[in-house]
Amino acid sequence: MMTKDQIKQLIQAGMPDAVVTVTGDDGQHFEAEVIWLGFTGKSPVAQHRMVYDTLGGRMGTEIHALKLRTHAPKAPCA
């Protein structure tokens, strides 16, 4: 069974400098927001695949469900 902290660590290990927030306390259902410069120019589907890749084979086994919100950081206003 995974914890939200373990999921956060896995994502951050695969996406250096990402800002990651993971919630969920039942050990199977989680929500994550990932903000990462590496998402720039990528479609939402591609962004989600990139996150799933950081989790390896844990999706569907140790992690039953993961709701994702992903995006690149917003440019600062001038």
C-alpha positions in Angstrom: 0.0 0.0 0.0 1.4 3.4 -1.0 1.2 6.6 1.0 0.8 10.1 -0.4 4.3 10.9 0.7 5.7 8.0 -1.2 3.8 9.0 -4.3 5.1 12.6 -4.0 8.7 11.3 -3.6 8.4 9.1 -6.7 7.0 11.9 -8.9 9.6 14.4 -7.6 12.4 11.8 -8.3 11.3 11.5 -11.9 10.5 15.2 -12.4 13.2 17.3 -10.7 12.1 20.7 -9.6 8.4 19.9 -9.9 6.0 21.3 -7.4 4.0 18.3 -6.2 1.0 18.1 -3.9 -0.6 14.7 -3.2 -3.7 14.2 -1.1 -5.6 11.0 -0.1 -5.7 9.1 3.2 -7.3 5.7 2.4 -4.1 4.2 0.9 -5.6 3.6 -2.6 -7.3 6.7 -3.9 -5.2 9.8 -4.4 -5.2 13.2 -6.0 -2.1 15.0 -7.2 -1.3 18.4 -8.6 2.0 18.5 -10.5 3.5 21.8 -11.7 6.6 21.3 -13.8 8.5 23.3 -16.4 9.0 20.1 -18.4 5.2 20.1 -19.2 5.6 23.2 -21.4 4.2 22.6 -24.8 2.9 19.1 -23.9 -0.8 18.1 -24.2 -2.6 17.2 -21.0 -2.6 13.5 -22.0 1.2 13.6 -22.6 1.6 15.3 -19.2 -0.4 12.6 -17.4 1.6 9.9 -19.2 4.8 11.5 -18.0 3.6 11.4 -14.4 2.4 7.8 -14.7 5.9 6.9 -16.0 7.4 8.1 -12.8 5.2 5.7 -10.9 6.1 2.7 -12.9 4.0 -0.4 -12.5 2.4 0.9 -9.3 -0.7 2.2 -11.1 -3.5 -0.3 -10.8 -1.6 -2.4 -8.3 -0.4 -0.4 -5.3 -2.2 2.8 -6.4 -5.9 2.1 -7.3 -6.8 5.6 -8.5 -4.9 8.8 -9.0 -6.7 11.9 -10.1 -4.2 14.3 -11.8 -4.0 18.0 -12.4 -0.9 18.9 -14.3 0.4 22.1 -15.9 3.6 24.1 -16.6 4.3 27.1 -14.4 2.6 30.2 -15.5 4.8 33.0 -16.8 5.2 35.9 -14.4 3.3 39.1 -15.4 5.5 41.9 -16.7 
